[in-house]
Each structure stands twice: as structure tokens, then as C-alpha cells.
Amino acid sequence: MTRTLLACLALTLTAYGPAHAAPAASVPSSGRLAFDVMRNGRDIGDYVVTFRGQGGDMTVDVATDVSVKVPVIGVSAYRFRQTSTETWRGGQLAALASQTDDNGTPHKINVGATSLVPASLWDADILAAGQVLNTIDGSTDQISVSNLGAETIATGQGPVQATHYALRGDLKRDLWFAGQRLVHVRFAAEDGSQVDYVLR
């Protein structure tokens, strides 16, 4: 297992994508998005986004905790932990601080104001971006996005009608948005296993 199992979280929009919207449009009324991280149908961790503030001024805390264990003996074969805090002012990213433990390899970044959308995936503005901010090392990732149409996606709250987007380039992800709200994530790990973020 390598960092691409979880670390590659997050993109030129095709003609099918949504218009640029304020990040606040992607914030659920509950102030929280929580996903179970599933690998080949097995629960391996959590991806949780917590929102504080309102409108264009808010703080977003993102936490990912994943552990893949060796079958039978239950020993962890791969571990990924990341906590990050995004500070938004007037609908723009004013700062981002992130700490990551990628299977024993530490990363720490502090980024100031930027027009880039962070690759934390929750913000639908990522669908209109040709570049995103890598939340692990602070680099800029080049991406493209294709609209694959409407689909019904299973969630812990029942089936949801959503639009399926394929993100390709430096980061490869499939995202499902119901309007501006993220409801599902899928990608292939380097070992060929399928990883899904299933909304609770």
C-alpha cells in the first residue's frame, strides 16, 4: 500500500459541469459531513468534515483516519491519518494548515491565502478548477473533470440522486454531488482495490 490508498484525496471543467459557486453552498445544514471509508466493501476508517461559521467566512476541519489490517492476524499493514484546518474569508481560502502521517512518513504544511481550491473534495468549486492545492505537501495538482451524468447513489440516509464526475490528471477521483453537496467518493488504490467514501 502506498499513499495513493487515501492520500490522493481530490481537478478543466467540461461543458457539463456546474457554475462556480460560493463554498458555503457545499455546506450541509448540519454543519458536518461524515463518511465511512470502505475498501473492497470493508470498513477501514473515517473521513469527517466539520464546518464552523457561515457564509463566506468559515473554518473547515477535515479529519481522515484509515487503517488497513492484514487478514486473520489483524495487524495494521497500512495507516493514514490527516488533520487539516481550512480558513475561508469572503469565499476564498485564506489559510490551510495540515498534518499527515502517511504510514509513518510525516508531512506538515501551512499555506497562506490562495485562489486554489484545496483537494479536500467537499467544495463543489473543485469541479470548475484546473488546478487544486494538494493538502499533504502544499503542491499544485493539475486536474480535469468530466460529467458522467445522473446516477442514484446509496448512502446511510437512503438512495440519493446525484451527478457523477470523473476527476483525472495528477489526482484521479470519482465524485458524486447532489447539487453542491458531496455524497460519495470512489478511487482505485495502487493494489487495484476499490476505495469508497460512503456518506453516513
C-alpha positions, 0 to 999 in steps of 0.5 A, a space after each residue: 500500500 502506498 499513499 495513493 490508498 487515501 492520500 490522493 484525496 481530490 481537478 478543466 471543467 467540461 461543458 457539463 459541469 456546474 457554475 462556480 459557486 460560493 463554498 458555503 453552498 457545499 455546506 450541509 445544514 448540519 454543519 458536518 459531513 461524515 463518511 465511512 471509508 470502505 475498501 473492497 466493501 470493508 470498513 477501514 476508517 473515517 473521513 469527517 468534515 466539520 464546518 464552523 461559521 457561515 457564509 463566506 467566512 468559515 473554518 473547515 476541519 477535515 479529519 481522515 483516519 484509515 487503517 488497513 489490517 492484514 487478514 486473520 492476524 489483524 495487524 495494521 499493514 497500512 495507516 493514514 491519518 490527516 488533520 487539516 484546518 481550512 480558513 475561508 474569508 469572503 469565499 476564498 481560502 485564506 489559510 490551510 494548515 495540515 498534518 499527515 502521517 502517511 504510514 509513518 512518513 510525516 508531512 506538515 504544511 501551512 499555506 497562506 491565502 490562495 485562489 486554489 481550491 484545496 483537494 479536500 473534495 467537499 467544495 463543489 468549486 473543485 469541479 470548475 478548477 484546473 488546478 487544486 492545492 494538494 493538502 499533504 505537501 502544499 503542491 499544485 495538482 493539475 486536474 480535469 473533470 468530466 460529467 458522467 451524468 445522473 446516477 442514484 447513489 446509496 448512502 446511510 440516509 437512503 438512495 440519493 440522486 446525484 451527478 457523477 464526475 470523473 476527476 483525472 490528471 495528477 489526482 484521479 477521483 470519482 465524485 458524486 454531488 447532489 447539487 453542491 453537496 458531496 455524497 460519495 467518493 470512489 478511487 482505485 488504490 495502487 493494489 487495484 482495490 476499490 476505495 469508497 467514501 460512503 456518506 453516513 
